[in-house]
């Protein structure tokens, strides 16, 4: 005997009276990448470096633009008397990896990296950034259940081989009044400051990645970023950014 679920006439009538918005599930913070590569711009900078503030200001001009921008503050300038509160040795390690991939003889600040390649002539308008490069992976990233939880489904394209990835949380509206070192007396403003950096392993094929972010600060708007790159060249296959609260 087959049983059929029955709906109470009262409940059915009540549901018909509700607006569609009341019946819909709350939308999640989610992004699906397109067929073009989202440009990835990395700045390696320091509050102890006198030539870095112009690069910081240039990066701030990318706010609201369709790029994934990140300011990695390095710690190797701290020795001259001013400790950069945003610096992390892991950022220096990443810069060294980028230098090795680009076959550079060393690392320096400010250094701009565009789509995995050293970009020494970065003092150019936005049109110098290519927005028409085909993507070689698709990313579907969403805020998932749980406090600060995110997940992403990464599907590399047919021409992509082994890939790796890293997550970052970047924040705007940071500032410091520098009291020592090369920038003594300066009031520095920073955007796209990397506050969390989590590299993940080496993969092949479709994978789902998970990430737990640090607590948000109301006065520092932030982005949650995922960059997927080719293992050999370091060039991004695709990147996405979310601005969830």
BELDA-V337542 format. One line per field, one symbol per residue. ss: DSSP state (2 for helix, 1 for strand, 0 for the rest). A space follows every 10 residues. Layout:
ss->???
This chain:
ss->0000000022 2222222002 2220000001 1100010011 1111100000 0022222222 0000001111 1110000222 0000000022 2222222222 2000000000 1111001100 0000022200 0001001111 1110000011 1111110000 0011111111 1001111000 0000001111 0011111110 0010001111 1100001001 0111111111 0000011111 11000
